[in-house]
Amino acid sequence: MVGPGGSFFRTETGEPTIEPARALLDLQAAGATLVLASGRTRPQLAEAARIFGADGYVGELGAVLGWDAGHRYEMLRGAMPVEYATQTPLDVLRSLGVVEDLFARWPGRLEWHSPWHAEHESNAMLRGRIDVSAVDEWLHGRGLGWLRLRDNGVLPTADHWHVYHLLPDELSKGLGVARDLGRRALDRDDAVAIGDSASDLDMAPYVRQMWVVGNGARQPQMADLIARHDNVSVCNEPVGLGWAEAVWAALARQNT
């Protein structure tokens, strides 16, 4: 939805553009409900919802849901054991020392995805290069099989490190979207999703149409992931211009 530096008014190469804002105005004028889906935190998305006029959000990869213009929210805990029900998933990870043990087991292969990991409540946001299946096996062997490490794609850096999220199983953006739609008494045929990452594709089974913006489709392995779904289209344009392209395509279908 946004371009370089998180700007709504910049193209992928940094030129100014008004097109994403035009698409947002058209979306609002059509009476469509905008819900932000992101790995970002509850406070970040509550503020973004106010700025963009969104009714709510699906945050932290589906673990935190907001509605009523972001004023109300619900935290989901997935497969986290009920004995931890009064704690946030990240508080549990900290109390058990899971992240520190993970760093010690694979030294130099993982680190906090600083500064973006701060203020998370439901997952530990990490970066590095590691075999996800090996981590999941290690977690299972330590009696932590209710946790999963999710690969959210490659960072645009020379070392090609990946972003990972360590969080309870049975949480995803797709399941978060499904729960949000249910609260609104809507079904998948009423929803369109737009994204740019591997975790965004989790939404595809729960919506009528999924769009991946051009820059997202260029990520390694994304072509194979996209091919697993029959309702995913790739935008010609990247970042905000791709988001605008998808919005206008959805509105055009709605009006036919």
SESEVEX-786238 format. One record per residue (C-alpha): residue number from 1; residue in one letter; chain; x, z, y. Coordinates in nm, 2 decimals, always signed. Layout:
REM SESEVEX-786238
{balo: NUM | kemar: A | vexke: A | xx: X | zz: Z | yy: Y}
...
REM end
This chain:
REM SESEVEX-786238
{balo: 1 | kemar: M | vexke: A | xx: +0.00 | zz: +0.00 | yy: +0.00}
{balo: 2 | kemar: V | vexke: A | xx: +0.29 | zz: +0.07 | yy: +0.23}
{balo: 3 | kemar: G | vexke: A | xx: +0.62 | zz: -0.12 | yy: +0.30}
{balo: 4 | kemar: P | vexke: A | xx: +0.98 | zz: -0.01 | yy: +0.37}
{balo: 5 | kemar: G | vexke: A | xx: +1.01 | zz: +0.35 | yy: +0.49}
{balo: 6 | kemar: G | vexke: A | xx: +0.65 | zz: +0.42 | yy: +0.40}
{balo: 7 | kemar: S | vexke: A | xx: +0.52 | zz: +0.20 | yy: +0.69}
{balo: 8 | kemar: F | vexke: A | xx: +0.18 | zz: +0.05 | yy: +0.67}
{balo: 9 | kemar: F | vexke: A | xx: +0.28 | zz: -0.21 | yy: +0.93}
{balo: 10 | kemar: R | vexke: A | xx: +0.60 | zz: -0.35 | yy: +0.77}
{balo: 11 | kemar: T | vexke: A | xx: +0.65 | zz: -0.63 | yy: +0.52}
{balo: 12 | kemar: E | vexke: A | xx: +0.89 | zz: -0.60 | yy: +0.23}
{balo: 13 | kemar: T | vexke: A | xx: +1.17 | zz: -0.74 | yy: +0.45}
{balo: 14 | kemar: G | vexke: A | xx: +1.08 | zz: -0.52 | yy: +0.75}
{balo: 15 | kemar: E | vexke: A | xx: +0.89 | zz: -0.76 | yy: +0.97}
{balo: 16 | kemar: P | vexke: A | xx: +0.58 | zz: -0.62 | yy: +1.15}
{balo: 17 | kemar: T | vexke: A | xx: +0.24 | zz: -0.71 | yy: +1.01}
{balo: 18 | kemar: I | vexke: A | xx: -0.12 | zz: -0.61 | yy: +1.09}
{balo: 19 | kemar: E | vexke: A | xx: -0.27 | zz: -0.76 | yy: +0.77}
{balo: 20 | kemar: P | vexke: A | xx: -0.29 | zz: -0.44 | yy: +0.56}
{balo: 21 | kemar: A | vexke: A | xx: -0.47 | zz: -0.27 | yy: +0.85}
{balo: 22 | kemar: R | vexke: A | xx: -0.71 | zz: -0.56 | yy: +0.87}
{balo: 23 | kemar: A | vexke: A | xx: -0.78 | zz: -0.53 | yy: +0.50}
{balo: 24 | kemar: L | vexke: A | xx: -0.84 | zz: -0.16 | yy: +0.54}
{balo: 25 | kemar: L | vexke: A | xx: -1.09 | zz: -0.22 | yy: +0.82}
{balo: 26 | kemar: D | vexke: A | xx: -1.27 | zz: -0.48 | yy: +0.60}
{balo: 27 | kemar: L | vexke: A | xx: -1.28 | zz: -0.23 | yy: +0.31}
{balo: 28 | kemar: Q | vexke: A | xx: -1.43 | zz: +0.04 | yy: +0.53}
{balo: 29 | kemar: A | vexke: A | xx: -1.68 | zz: -0.21 | yy: +0.69}
{balo: 30 | kemar: A | vexke: A | xx: -1.80 | zz: -0.31 | yy: +0.34}
{balo: 31 | kemar: G | vexke: A | xx: -1.88 | zz: +0.05 | yy: +0.26}
{balo: 32 | kemar: A | vexke: A | xx: -1.63 | zz: +0.07 | yy: -0.03}
{balo: 33 | kemar: T | vexke: A | xx: -1.49 | zz: +0.41 | yy: -0.13}
{balo: 34 | kemar: L | vexke: A | xx: -1.11 | zz: +0.43 | yy: -0.10}
{balo: 35 | kemar: V | vexke: A | xx: -0.93 | zz: +0.67 | yy: -0.33}
{balo: 36 | kemar: L | vexke: A | xx: -0.55 | zz: +0.70 | yy: -0.32}
{balo: 37 | kemar: A | vexke: A | xx: -0.37 | zz: +0.71 | yy: -0.65}
{balo: 38 | kemar: S | vexke: A | xx: -0.01 | zz: +0.82 | yy: -0.64}
{balo: 39 | kemar: G | vexke: A | xx: +0.26 | zz: +1.04 | yy: -0.79}
{balo: 40 | kemar: R | vexke: A | xx: +0.27 | zz: +1.22 | yy: -0.45}
{balo: 41 | kemar: T | vexke: A | xx: +0.16 | zz: +1.58 | yy: -0.40}
{balo: 42 | kemar: R | vexke: A | xx: -0.17 | zz: +1.73 | yy: -0.30}
{balo: 43 | kemar: P | vexke: A | xx: -0.07 | zz: +1.81 | yy: +0.06}
{balo: 44 | kemar: Q | vexke: A | xx: +0.08 | zz: +1.47 | yy: +0.11}
{balo: 45 | kemar: L | vexke: A | xx: -0.23 | zz: +1.29 | yy: -0.02}
{balo: 46 | kemar: A | vexke: A | xx: -0.47 | zz: +1.51 | yy: +0.17}
{balo: 47 | kemar: E | vexke: A | xx: -0.30 | zz: +1.41 | yy: +0.49}
{balo: 48 | kemar: A | vexke: A | xx: -0.28 | zz: +1.04 | yy: +0.38}
{balo: 49 | kemar: A | vexke: A | xx: -0.65 | zz: +1.04 | yy: +0.30}
{balo: 50 | kemar: R | vexke: A | xx: -0.73 | zz: +1.16 | yy: +0.65}
{balo: 51 | kemar: I | vexke: A | xx: -0.51 | zz: +0.89 | yy: +0.80}
{balo: 52 | kemar: F | vexke: A | xx: -0.64 | zz: +0.60 | yy: +0.59}
{balo: 53 | kemar: G | vexke: A | xx: -1.00 | zz: +0.71 | yy: +0.59}
{balo: 54 | kemar: A | vexke: A | xx: -1.00 | zz: +0.77 | yy: +0.21}
{balo: 55 | kemar: D | vexke: A | xx: -1.26 | zz: +0.98 | yy: +0.04}
{balo: 56 | kemar: G | vexke: A | xx: -1.01 | zz: +1.13 | yy: -0.20}
{balo: 57 | kemar: Y | vexke: A | xx: -0.71 | zz: +1.10 | yy: -0.42}
{balo: 58 | kemar: V | vexke: A | xx: -0.56 | zz: +1.10 | yy: -0.77}
{balo: 59 | kemar: G | vexke: A | xx: -0.23 | zz: +1.27 | yy: -0.72}
{balo: 60 | kemar: E | vexke: A | xx: +0.07 | zz: +1.38 | yy: -0.93}
{balo: 61 | kemar: L | vexke: A | xx: +0.00 | zz: +1.11 | yy: -1.20}
{balo: 62 | kemar: G | vexke: A | xx: -0.36 | zz: +1.22 | yy: -1.25}
{balo: 63 | kemar: A | vexke: A | xx: -0.30 | zz: +1.60 | yy: -1.25}
{balo: 64 | kemar: V | vexke: A | xx: -0.46 | zz: +1.67 | yy: -0.91}
{balo: 65 | kemar: L | vexke: A | xx: -0.79 | zz: +1.52 | yy: -0.79}
{balo: 66 | kemar: G | vexke: A | xx: -0.92 | zz: +1.54 | yy: -0.44}
{balo: 67 | kemar: W | vexke: A | xx: -1.26 | zz: +1.44 | yy: -0.29}
{balo: 68 | kemar: D | vexke: A | xx: -1.48 | zz: +1.50 | yy: +0.01}
{balo: 69 | kemar: A | vexke: A | xx: -1.22 | zz: +1.33 | yy: +0.23}
{balo: 70 | kemar: G | vexke: A | xx: -0.95 | zz: +1.53 | yy: +0.05}
{balo: 71 | kemar: H | vexke: A | xx: -1.10 | zz: +1.87 | yy: +0.15}
{balo: 72 | kemar: R | vexke: A | xx: -1.18 | zz: +1.97 | yy: -0.20}
{balo: 73 | kemar: Y | vexke: A | xx: -0.96 | zz: +1.94 | yy: -0.51}
{balo: 74 | kemar: E | vexke: A | xx: -0.92 | zz: +2.01 | yy: -0.88}
{balo: 75 | kemar: M | vexke: A | xx: -0.61 | zz: +2.07 | yy: -1.07}
{balo: 76 | kemar: L | vexke: A | xx: -0.60 | zz: +1.94 | yy: -1.43}
{balo: 77 | kemar: R | vexke: A | xx: -0.37 | zz: +2.09 | yy: -1.69}
{balo: 78 | kemar: G | vexke: A | xx: -0.40 | zz: +1.85 | yy: -1.98}
{balo: 79 | kemar: A | vexke: A | xx: -0.26 | zz: +1.98 | yy: -2.31}
{balo: 80 | kemar: M | vexke: A | xx: -0.10 | zz: +2.29 | yy: -2.14}
{balo: 81 | kemar: P | vexke: A | xx: -0.17 | zz: +2.59 | yy: -2.36}
{balo: 82 | kemar: V | vexke: A | xx: -0.46 | zz: +2.81 | yy: -2.25}
{balo: 83 | kemar: E | vexke: A | xx: -0.23 | zz: +3.11 | yy: -2.23}
{balo: 84 | kemar: Y | vexke: A | xx: -0.09 | zz: +2.96 | yy: -1.91}
{balo: 85 | kemar: A | vexke: A | xx: -0.43 | zz: +2.88 | yy: -1.76}
{balo: 86 | kemar: T | vexke: A | xx: -0.37 | zz: +3.09 | yy: -1.45}
{balo: 87 | kemar: Q | vexke: A | xx: -0.04 | zz: +2.91 | yy: -1.36}
{balo: 88 | kemar: T | vexke: A | xx: +0.04 | zz: +2.56 | yy: -1.24}
{balo: 89 | kemar: P | vexke: A | xx: +0.22 | zz: +2.34 | yy: -1.49}
{balo: 90 | kemar: L | vexke: A | xx: +0.53 | zz: +2.34 | yy: -1.27}
{balo: 91 | kemar: D | vexke: A | xx: +0.53 | zz: +2.72 | yy: -1.25}
{balo: 92 | kemar: V | vexke: A | xx: +0.52 | zz: +2.73 | yy: -1.63}
{balo: 93 | kemar: L | vexke: A | xx: +0.81 | zz: +2.48 | yy: -1.65}
{balo: 94 | kemar: R | vexke: A | xx: +1.01 | zz: +2.70 | yy: -1.42}
{balo: 95 | kemar: S | vexke: A | xx: +0.93 | zz: +3.03 | yy: -1.60}
{balo: 96 | kemar: L | vexke: A | xx: +1.04 | zz: +2.87 | yy: -1.93}
{balo: 97 | kemar: G | vexke: A | xx: +1.35 | zz: +2.71 | yy: -1.79}
{balo: 98 | kemar: V | vexke: A | xx: +1.26 | zz: +2.37 | yy: -1.93}
{balo: 99 | kemar: V | vexke: A | xx: +1.42 | zz: +2.16 | yy: -1.66}
{balo: 100 | kemar: E | vexke: A | xx: +1.74 | zz: +2.35 | yy: -1.65}
{balo: 101 | kemar: D | vexke: A | xx: +1.77 | zz: +2.33 | yy: -2.03}
{balo: 102 | kemar: L | vexke: A | xx: +1.70 | zz: +1.96 | yy: -2.02}
{balo: 103 | kemar: F | vexke: A | xx: +1.98 | zz: +1.91 | yy: -1.77}
{balo: 104 | kemar: A | vexke: A | xx: +2.22 | zz: +2.11 | yy: -1.99}
{balo: 105 | kemar: R | vexke: A | xx: +2.12 | zz: +1.91 | yy: -2.30}
{balo: 106 | kemar: W | vexke: A | xx: +2.19 | zz: +1.58 | yy: -2.13}
{balo: 107 | kemar: P | vexke: A | xx: +2.45 | zz: +1.66 | yy: -1.86}
{balo: 108 | kemar: G | vexke: A | xx: +2.49 | zz: +1.40 | yy: -1.59}
{balo: 109 | kemar: R | vexke: A | xx: +2.20 | zz: +1.20 | yy: -1.72}
{balo: 110 | kemar: L | vexke: A | xx: +1.91 | zz: +1.36 | yy: -1.52}
{balo: 111 | kemar: E | vexke: A | xx: +1.87 | zz: +1.53 | yy: -1.19}
{balo: 112 | kemar: W | vexke: A | xx: +1.58 | zz: +1.63 | yy: -0.95}
{balo: 113 | kemar: H | vexke: A | xx: +1.44 | zz: +1.33 | yy: -0.77}
{balo: 114 | kemar: S | vexke: A | xx: +1.53 | zz: +1.49 | yy: -0.44}
{balo: 115 | kemar: P | vexke: A | xx: +1.38 | zz: +1.52 | yy: -0.18}
{balo: 116 | kemar: W | vexke: A | xx: +1.05 | zz: +1.38 | yy: -0.33}
{balo: 117 | kemar: H | vexke: A | xx: +1.03 | zz: +1.64 | yy: -0.60}
{balo: 118 | kemar: A | vexke: A | xx: +0.95 | zz: +1.91 | yy: -0.35}
{balo: 119 | kemar: E | vexke: A | xx: +0.61 | zz: +2.07 | yy: -0.34}
{balo: 120 | kemar: H | vexke: A | xx: +0.49 | zz: +1.93 | yy: -0.67}
{balo: 121 | kemar: E | vexke: A | xx: +0.26 | zz: +2.16 | yy: -0.86}
{balo: 122 | kemar: S | vexke: A | xx: +0.19 | zz: +1.98 | yy: -1.19}
{balo: 123 | kemar: N | vexke: A | xx: +0.51 | zz: +1.79 | yy: -1.28}
{balo: 124 | kemar: A | vexke: A | xx: +0.88 | zz: +1.79 | yy: -1.25}
{balo: 125 | kemar: M | vexke: A | xx: +0.99 | zz: +1.47 | yy: -1.07}
{balo: 126 | kemar: L | vexke: A | xx: +1.33 | zz: +1.36 | yy: -1.20}
{balo: 127 | kemar: R | vexke: A | xx: +1.57 | zz: +1.06 | yy: -1.19}
{balo: 128 | kemar: G | vexke: A | xx: +1.84 | zz: +0.93 | yy: -1.42}
{balo: 129 | kemar: R | vexke: A | xx: +1.88 | zz: +0.72 | yy: -1.73}
{balo: 130 | kemar: I | vexke: A | xx: +1.77 | zz: +0.87 | yy: -2.06}
{balo: 131 | kemar: D | vexke: A | xx: +1.59 | zz: +0.79 | yy: -2.38}
{balo: 132 | kemar: V | vexke: A | xx: +1.24 | zz: +0.92 | yy: -2.33}
{balo: 133 | kemar: S | vexke: A | xx: +1.16 | zz: +0.93 | yy: -2.70}
{balo: 134 | kemar: A | vexke: A | xx: +1.47 | zz: +1.15 | yy: -2.76}
{balo: 135 | kemar: V | vexke: A | xx: +1.35 | zz: +1.39 | yy: -2.49}
{balo: 136 | kemar: D | vexke: A | xx: +1.00 | zz: +1.41 | yy: -2.63}
{balo: 137 | kemar: E | vexke: A | xx: +1.15 | zz: +1.48 | yy: -2.98}
{balo: 138 | kemar: W | vexke: A | xx: +1.37 | zz: +1.76 | yy: -2.82}
{balo: 139 | kemar: L | vexke: A | xx: +1.06 | zz: +1.91 | yy: -2.65}
{balo: 140 | kemar: H | vexke: A | xx: +0.87 | zz: +1.91 | yy: -2.98}
{balo: 141 | kemar: G | vexke: A | xx: +1.16 | zz: +2.08 | yy: -3.16}
{balo: 142 | kemar: R | vexke: A | xx: +1.15 | zz: +2.36 | yy: -2.90}
{balo: 143 | kemar: G | vexke: A | xx: +0.78 | zz: +2.42 | yy: -2.95}
{balo: 144 | kemar: L | vexke: A | xx: +0.70 | zz: +2.23 | yy: -2.63}
{balo: 145 | kemar: G | vexke: A | xx: +0.52 | zz: +1.94 | yy: -2.79}
{balo: 146 | kemar: W | vexke: A | xx: +0.25 | zz: +1.97 | yy: -2.53}
{balo: 147 | kemar: L | vexke: A | xx: +0.49 | zz: +1.83 | yy: -2.27}
{balo: 148 | kemar: R | vexke: A | xx: +0.58 | zz: +1.46 | yy: -2.22}
{balo: 149 | kemar: L | vexke: A | xx: +0.85 | zz: +1.28 | yy: -2.02}
{balo: 150 | kemar: R | vexke: A | xx: +0.70 | zz: +0.97 | yy: -1.85}
{balo: 151 | kemar: D | vexke: A | xx: +0.91 | zz: +0.68 | yy: -1.73}
{balo: 152 | kemar: N | vexke: A | xx: +0.78 | zz: +0.55 | yy: -1.40}
{balo: 153 | kemar: G | vexke: A | xx: +1.01 | zz: +0.26 | yy: -1.35}
{balo: 154 | kemar: V | vexke: A | xx: +1.34 | zz: +0.17 | yy: -1.20}
{balo: 155 | kemar: L | vexke: A | xx: +1.47 | zz: +0.27 | yy: -0.86}
{balo: 156 | kemar: P | vexke: A | xx: +1.58 | zz: -0.01 | yy: -0.63}
{balo: 157 | kemar: T | vexke: A | xx: +1.94 | zz: +0.11 | yy: -0.63}
{balo: 158 | kemar: A | vexke: A | xx: +2.27 | zz: -0.02 | yy: -0.76}
{balo: 159 | kemar: D | vexke: A | xx: +2.28 | zz: +0.22 | yy: -1.05}
{balo: 160 | kemar: H | vexke: A | xx: +1.93 | zz: +0.13 | yy: -1.17}
{balo: 161 | kemar: W | vexke: A | xx: +1.82 | zz: +0.48 | yy: -1.24}
{balo: 162 | kemar: H | vexke: A | xx: +1.47 | zz: +0.55 | yy: -1.35}
{balo: 163 | kemar: V | vexke: A | xx: +1.21 | zz: +0.79 | yy: -1.20}
{balo: 164 | kemar: Y | vexke: A | xx: +1.07 | zz: +1.03 | yy: -1.46}
{balo: 165 | kemar: H | vexke: A | xx: +0.78 | zz: +1.28 | yy: -1.46}
{balo: 166 | kemar: L | vexke: A | xx: +0.78 | zz: +1.58 | yy: -1.69}
{balo: 167 | kemar: L | vexke: A | xx: +0.43 | zz: +1.70 | yy: -1.73}
{balo: 168 | kemar: P | vexke: A | xx: +0.16 | zz: +1.82 | yy: -1.98}
{balo: 169 | kemar: D | vexke: A | xx: +0.04 | zz: +1.56 | yy: -2.23}
{balo: 170 | kemar: E | vexke: A | xx: -0.32 | zz: +1.43 | yy: -2.18}
{balo: 171 | kemar: L | vexke: A | xx: -0.26 | zz: +1.37 | yy: -1.81}
{balo: 172 | kemar: S | vexke: A | xx: -0.23 | zz: +1.02 | yy: -1.65}
{balo: 173 | kemar: K | vexke: A | xx: -0.34 | zz: +0.83 | yy: -1.35}
{balo: 174 | kemar: G | vexke: A | xx: -0.59 | zz: +0.65 | yy: -1.58}
{balo: 175 | kemar: L | vexke: A | xx: -0.75 | zz: +0.97 | yy: -1.71}
{balo: 176 | kemar: G | vexke: A | xx: -0.76 | zz: +1.10 | yy: -1.35}
{balo: 177 | kemar: V | vexke: A | xx: -0.94 | zz: +0.79 | yy: -1.24}
{balo: 178 | kemar: A | vexke: A | xx: -1.19 | zz: +0.82 | yy: -1.52}
{balo: 179 | kemar: R | vexke: A | xx: -1.26 | zz: +1.18 | yy: -1.43}
{balo: 180 | kemar: D | vexke: A | xx: -1.30 | zz: +1.09 | yy: -1.06}
{balo: 181 | kemar: L | vexke: A | xx: -1.54 | zz: +0.80 | yy: -1.14}
{balo: 182 | kemar: G | vexke: A | xx: -1.74 | zz: +1.03 | yy: -1.36}
{balo: 183 | kemar: R | vexke: A | xx: -1.78 | zz: +1.28 | yy: -1.07}
{balo: 184 | kemar: R | vexke: A | xx: -1.91 | zz: +1.00 | yy: -0.86}
{balo: 185 | kemar: A | vexke: A | xx: -2.15 | zz: +0.88 | yy: -1.13}
{balo: 186 | kemar: L | vexke: A | xx: -1.97 | zz: +0.55 | yy: -1.15}
{balo: 187 | kemar: D | vexke: A | xx: -1.82 | zz: +0.35 | yy: -1.44}
{balo: 188 | kemar: R | vexke: A | xx: -1.52 | zz: +0.12 | yy: -1.48}
{balo: 189 | kemar: D | vexke: A | xx: -1.72 | zz: -0.19 | yy: -1.36}
{balo: 190 | kemar: D | vexke: A | xx: -1.75 | zz: -0.02 | yy: -1.02}
{balo: 191 | kemar: A | vexke: A | xx: -1.38 | zz: +0.02 | yy: -0.97}
{balo: 192 | kemar: V | vexke: A | xx: -1.07 | zz: -0.18 | yy: -0.88}
{balo: 193 | kemar: A | vexke: A | xx: -0.72 | zz: -0.04 | yy: -0.89}
{balo: 194 | kemar: I | vexke: A | xx: -0.40 | zz: -0.16 | yy: -0.70}
{balo: 195 | kemar: G | vexke: A | xx: -0.05 | zz: -0.04 | yy: -0.79}
{balo: 196 | kemar: D | vexke: A | xx: +0.31 | zz: -0.12 | yy: -0.82}
{balo: 197 | kemar: S | vexke: A | xx: +0.46 | zz: +0.09 | yy: -1.10}
{balo: 198 | kemar: A | vexke: A | xx: +0.44 | zz: +0.14 | yy: -1.48}
{balo: 199 | kemar: S | vexke: A | xx: +0.23 | zz: +0.46 | yy: -1.44}
{balo: 200 | kemar: D | vexke: A | xx: -0.02 | zz: +0.26 | yy: -1.22}
{balo: 201 | kemar: L | vexke: A | xx: -0.09 | zz: +0.04 | yy: -1.52}
{balo: 202 | kemar: D | vexke: A | xx: -0.24 | zz: +0.35 | yy: -1.69}
{balo: 203 | kemar: M | vexke: A | xx: -0.54 | zz: +0.28 | yy: -1.47}
{balo: 204 | kemar: A | vexke: A | xx: -0.61 | zz: -0.06 | yy: -1.61}
{balo: 205 | kemar: P | vexke: A | xx: -0.83 | zz: +0.05 | yy: -1.91}
{balo: 206 | kemar: Y | vexke: A | xx: -1.05 | zz: +0.25 | yy: -1.68}
{balo: 207 | kemar: V | vexke: A | xx: -1.13 | zz: -0.01 | yy: -1.41}
{balo: 208 | kemar: R | vexke: A | xx: -1.29 | zz: -0.36 | yy: -1.40}
{balo: 209 | kemar: Q | vexke: A | xx: -0.98 | zz: -0.52 | yy: -1.24}
{balo: 210 | kemar: M | vexke: A | xx: -0.62 | zz: -0.40 | yy: -1.19}
{balo: 211 | kemar: W | vexke: A | xx: -0.39 | zz: -0.57 | yy: -0.94}
{balo: 212 | kemar: V | vexke: A | xx: -0.01 | zz: -0.53 | yy: -0.93}
{balo: 213 | kemar: V | vexke: A | xx: +0.16 | zz: -0.61 | yy: -0.60}
{balo: 214 | kemar: G | vexke: A | xx: +0.44 | zz: -0.87 | yy: -0.61}
{balo: 215 | kemar: N | vexke: A | xx: +0.73 | zz: -0.63 | yy: -0.58}
{balo: 216 | kemar: G | vexke: A | xx: +0.60 | zz: -0.41 | yy: -0.86}
{balo: 217 | kemar: A | vexke: A | xx: +0.57 | zz: -0.70 | yy: -1.09}
{balo: 218 | kemar: R | vexke: A | xx: +0.94 | zz: -0.78 | yy: -1.05}
{balo: 219 | kemar: Q | vexke: A | xx: +1.05 | zz: -0.45 | yy: -1.20}
{balo: 220 | kemar: P | vexke: A | xx: +1.22 | zz: -0.47 | yy: -1.53}
{balo: 221 | kemar: Q | vexke: A | xx: +0.98 | zz: -0.46 | yy: -1.83}
{balo: 222 | kemar: M | vexke: A | xx: +0.68 | zz: -0.48 | yy: -1.61}
{balo: 223 | kemar: A | vexke: A | xx: +0.59 | zz: -0.83 | yy: -1.74}
{balo: 224 | kemar: D | vexke: A | xx: +0.57 | zz: -0.69 | yy: -2.09}
{balo: 225 | kemar: L | vexke: A | xx: +0.36 | zz: -0.40 | yy: -1.98}
{balo: 226 | kemar: I | vexke: A | xx: +0.12 | zz: -0.62 | yy: -1.77}
{balo: 227 | kemar: A | vexke: A | xx: +0.07 | zz: -0.85 | yy: -2.07}
{balo: 228 | kemar: R | vexke: A | xx: -0.08 | zz: -0.57 | yy: -2.27}
{balo: 229 | kemar: H | vexke: A | xx: -0.39 | zz: -0.57 | yy: -2.05}
{balo: 230 | kemar: D | vexke: A | xx: -0.64 | zz: -0.85 | yy: -2.01}
{balo: 231 | kemar: N | vexke: A | xx: -0.77 | zz: -0.73 | yy: -1.67}
{balo: 232 | kemar: V | vexke: A | xx: -0.44 | zz: -0.72 | yy: -1.48}
{balo: 233 | kemar: S | vexke: A | xx: -0.36 | zz: -0.97 | yy: -1.21}
{balo: 234 | kemar: V | vexke: A | xx: -0.03 | zz: -1.01 | yy: -1.01}
{balo: 235 | kemar: C | vexke: A | xx: -0.05 | zz: -1.05 | yy: -0.63}
{balo: 236 | kemar: N | vexke: A | xx: +0.15 | zz: -1.33 | yy: -0.47}
{balo: 237 | kemar: E | vexke: A | xx: +0.25 | zz: -1.10 | yy: -0.19}
{balo: 238 | kemar: P | vexke: A | xx: +0.45 | zz: -0.77 | yy: -0.21}
{balo: 239 | kemar: V | vexke: A | xx: +0.39 | zz: -0.42 | yy: -0.08}
{balo: 240 | kemar: G | vexke: A | xx: +0.12 | zz: -0.40 | yy: +0.20}
{balo: 241 | kemar: L | vexke: A | xx: +0.05 | zz: -0.77 | yy: +0.21}
{balo: 242 | kemar: G | vexke: A | xx: -0.01 | zz: -0.76 | yy: -0.17}
{balo: 243 | kemar: W | vexke: A | xx: -0.24 | zz: -0.46 | yy: -0.12}
{balo: 244 | kemar: A | vexke: A | xx: -0.43 | zz: -0.66 | yy: +0.14}
{balo: 245 | kemar: E | vexke: A | xx: -0.45 | zz: -0.96 | yy: -0.09}
{balo: 246 | kemar: A | vexke: A | xx: -0.60 | zz: -0.75 | yy: -0.37}
{balo: 247 | kemar: V | vexke: A | xx: -0.85 | zz: -0.59 | yy: -0.13}
{balo: 248 | kemar: W | vexke: A | xx: -0.98 | zz: -0.92 | yy: +0.00}
{balo: 249 | kemar: A | vexke: A | xx: -1.00 | zz: -1.06 | yy: -0.36}
{balo: 250 | kemar: A | vexke: A | xx: -1.21 | zz: -0.76 | yy: -0.46}
{balo: 251 | kemar: L | vexke: A | xx: -1.44 | zz: -0.79 | yy: -0.16}
{balo: 252 | kemar: A | vexke: A | xx: -1.49 | zz: -1.16 | yy: -0.21}
{balo: 253 | kemar: R | vexke: A | xx: -1.60 | zz: -1.09 | yy: -0.57}
{balo: 254 | kemar: Q | vexke: A | xx: -1.84 | zz: -0.82 | yy: -0.45}
{balo: 255 | kemar: N | vexke: A | xx: -2.00 | zz: -1.07 | yy: -0.21}
{balo: 256 | kemar: T | vexke: A | xx: -2.06 | zz: -1.34 | yy: -0.47}
REM end
